[in-house]
Amino acid sequence: MSAKDAKTDLDAGVLNNSEWVKRWGVGDTAFHQGAHDPLFDTHGDMMFEGGAKSVFAPLCGKSLDLIWMYNRGHTVVGVEIAEQAVQELFSENKLDVQVKHVEGVGPLYKSIDGRLQVYVGDLFDLTKDRLGEFDRVWDSRSIVAINVVDQERYRDLLLSFLKKDGQYYLMTIDYDPAVWPGPPHNITDQRVRQLYGEYCNIEVIQESNLTGISNPDNKASGGHAPPAKPKSAGAALRTSSYLYDRYYKMTFK
Ligand SMILES: C[S@@+](CC[C@H](N)C(=O)[O-])C[C@H]1O[C@@H](n2cnc3c(N)ncnc32)[C@H](O)[C@@H]1O
């Protein structure tokens, strides 16, 4: 069952598409960062070495990462279920836009030069036949937002968009799953390797231990919702005994 048809169950960490759209409508978007990802400052030269690249950014919201890449000459294609986010991406960054309807997906917002394109619709309605293949996948706060039951399907789809010699950059959050049911879903290093290891070489290019406490077992995702649920993901994650951000570089084997 896709997120389109799923029944939102916040206690189980399941969100359907309408719930995401609703969150944008009421400003419940604490995941949105006010600046581009700092990884670009430390690793951007390596990530985009060799000139302009085509980049696919799933579940892109109105992330300033897209603008950073676009401003450096790359061609960036995103997908986002909430049209409000896409409108704000273009208007807040003062980019003129053309909108056309794409059968089977929804509106497609395009900068006038065509180098920034964002589909308003469900990621799972996109296909390689429609989009083609990309030099890079930029998966930031994206896999952590996908319902856990859809993670394998998500991996398969994103790998289908990546050129054989492409690079897939993945950002994960890893915390004690007992404190919050997700999203963001905790994705352990073990889970990344379980999902992608059969197909990809996997390298951790940056890890930040945000509490200074380690999780020696690094157990796979799972766990259960706490008895008294914190009000927000941010509040919950601050109670986790460990909290890691990890960035991976993945290439096909
Ligand atoms: C955690 S946010 C991350 C947004 C962005 N990557 C960022 O870092 O700011 C996840 C986003 O995915 C969108 N979304 C969730 N499920 C989706 C789906 N199936 N297809 C397209 N967008 C989706 C939500 O509306 C939300 O904006």
PDBQT file of the ligand as one rigid body, heavy atoms in Angstrom, charges set to zero:
ROOT
HETATM    1  C1  LIG A 301      11.104  15.525   6.216  1.00  0.00    +0.000 C 
HETATM    2  S1  LIG A 301      10.565  16.500   4.883  1.00  0.00    +0.000 S 
HETATM    3  C2  LIG A 301      12.117  16.835   4.091  1.00  0.00    +0.000 C 
HETATM    4  C3  LIG A 301      12.062  17.916   3.054  1.00  0.00    +0.000 C 
HETATM    5  C4  LIG A 301      13.422  18.262   2.425  1.00  0.00    +0.000 C 
HETATM    6  N1  LIG A 301      14.129  17.104   1.919  1.00  0.00    +0.000 N 
HETATM    7  C5  LIG A 301      14.266  19.026   3.401  1.00  0.00    +0.000 C 
HETATM    8  O1  LIG A 301      15.348  18.540   3.781  1.00  0.00    +0.000 OA
HETATM    9  O2  LIG A 301      13.852  20.132   3.809  1.00  0.00    +0.000 OA
HETATM   10  C6  LIG A 301       9.786  15.329   3.824  1.00  0.00    +0.000 C 
HETATM   11  C7  LIG A 301       9.044  15.972   2.677  1.00  0.00    +0.000 C 
HETATM   12  O3  LIG A 301       8.552  14.972   1.811  1.00  0.00    +0.000 OA
HETATM   13  C8  LIG A 301       7.251  15.284   1.368  1.00  0.00    +0.000 C 
HETATM   14  N2  LIG A 301       6.655  13.979   1.039  1.00  0.00    +0.000 N 
HETATM   15  C9  LIG A 301       6.314  12.987   1.899  1.00  0.00    +0.000 A 
HETATM   16  N3  LIG A 301       5.913  11.895   1.241  1.00  0.00    +0.000 NA
HETATM   17  C10 LIG A 301       6.023  12.179  -0.088  1.00  0.00    +0.000 A 
HETATM   18  C11 LIG A 301       5.789  11.430  -1.291  1.00  0.00    +0.000 A 
HETATM   19  N4  LIG A 301       5.341  10.164  -1.257  1.00  0.00    +0.000 N 
HETATM   20  N5  LIG A 301       6.034  12.016  -2.483  1.00  0.00    +0.000 NA
HETATM   21  C12 LIG A 301       6.476  13.313  -2.538  1.00  0.00    +0.000 A 
HETATM   22  N6  LIG A 301       6.714  14.061  -1.434  1.00  0.00    +0.000 NA
HETATM   23  C13 LIG A 301       6.494  13.508  -0.226  1.00  0.00    +0.000 A 
HETATM   24  C14 LIG A 301       6.632  16.037   2.532  1.00  0.00    +0.000 C 
HETATM   25  O4  LIG A 301       5.593  16.894   2.145  1.00  0.00    +0.000 OA
HETATM   26  C15 LIG A 301       7.850  16.796   3.091  1.00  0.00    +0.000 C 
HETATM   27  O5  LIG A 301       7.966  18.072   2.514  1.00  0.00    +0.000 OA
ENDROOT
TORSDOF 0
